[in-house]
Amino acid sequence: MPHNSPENVPFVTYLWVLALSLWGGIASNIRKVRNGTVRFSISELVGDVVISGFIGLLTYFICEYYEVATMLTAVFVGISGHMGTKAIFAMETFITKRLRLETEERE
């Protein structure tokens, strides 16, 4: 089965992917505020939501590439949205090790 191109993905799919990932980002922000890790601020919330949307969309594309079942994809999108930057760093580490790339941080 050929992989979907991003422009061929139905609009409603983008809506649920973004909704789940943004919801994960909001939940993460609420957790951080309740734990006292950060004080509530609109800029912190917006930052979490933007990062969550980005990583949620990337997670969806990875799941689509590997033909992961829709319900499991939804779970991965929500969790990665909640993880935010941790998910981005995990993907970066995986890609770096997988492709044997050297980063400036490693010396």
C-alpha positions in Angstrom: 0.0 0.0 0.0 1.5 3.4 -1.0 2.1 5.9 1.7 -0.1 8.9 1.8 1.3 12.2 0.8 0.6 15.0 3.3 -1.5 16.9 0.8 -3.7 13.8 0.3 -4.5 13.3 4.0 -8.2 14.3 4.6 -8.7 17.6 6.4 -10.7 15.8 9.2 -7.6 13.7 9.9 -5.5 16.8 10.5 -8.2 18.1 12.8 -8.2 15.0 15.1 -4.4 14.8 15.0 -4.1 18.5 16.0 -6.9 18.2 18.6 -5.3 15.2 20.3 -1.8 16.6 20.3 -2.9 20.1 21.5 -5.0 18.5 24.2 -1.9 16.6 25.3 0.0 19.9 25.4 -2.7 21.6 27.5 -2.7 18.6 29.9 1.1 18.8 30.2 0.9 22.5 31.0 -1.8 21.9 33.6 0.4 19.2 35.2 3.4 21.5 35.3 1.4 24.3 36.9 -0.1 22.0 39.5 3.3 20.5 40.3 4.7 24.0 40.8 7.3 23.4 38.0 6.1 26.6 36.3 3.7 29.4 37.1 0.7 29.8 34.8 1.4 32.2 31.9 -0.2 32.5 28.5 3.2 32.4 26.9 4.1 29.1 28.6 0.7 27.7 27.5 1.1 28.9 23.9 4.6 27.5 23.8 3.5 24.1 25.1 0.6 24.0 22.6 2.7 24.9 19.6 5.3 22.3 20.5 2.6 19.7 21.1 1.0 20.4 17.7 4.3 20.1 15.9 5.4 16.8 17.6 1.8 15.4 17.3 1.9 16.0 13.6 5.3 14.4 13.2 4.1 11.4 15.2 1.1 11.1 12.9 3.3 11.1 9.8 5.6 8.4 11.3 2.6 6.3 12.2 1.2 6.7 8.8 4.5 5.7 7.2 4.6 2.5 9.2 0.9 1.9 8.7 0.1 1.8 12.4 -3.6 1.2 13.2 -5.6 4.4 13.6 -6.5 3.9 17.3 -2.9 3.2 18.2 -1.8 6.2 16.1 -4.3 8.3 18.2 -2.7 7.1 21.4 0.8 7.9 20.1 -0.2 11.3 18.9 -1.8 12.2 22.3 1.2 10.9 24.3 3.7 12.6 22.1 1.7 15.8 22.4 1.8 15.5 26.2 5.6 14.8 26.1 6.2 17.9 24.0 9.9 18.7 23.8 10.8 15.3 25.4 9.4 13.6 22.4 11.3 15.9 20.0 14.6 15.1 21.9 13.8 11.4 21.8 13.2 11.5 18.1 16.4 13.5 17.6 18.4 11.0 19.7 16.9 8.0 17.7 17.6 9.7 14.3 21.1 10.6 15.4 22.0 7.1 16.5 20.2 5.4 13.6 21.9 7.5 11.0 25.2 7.7 13.0 25.2 11.5 12.9 27.5 13.4 15.0 26.1 16.5 16.8 28.1 19.5 18.0 27.0 18.7 21.6 28.9 15.4 21.5 32.6 15.7 22.0 
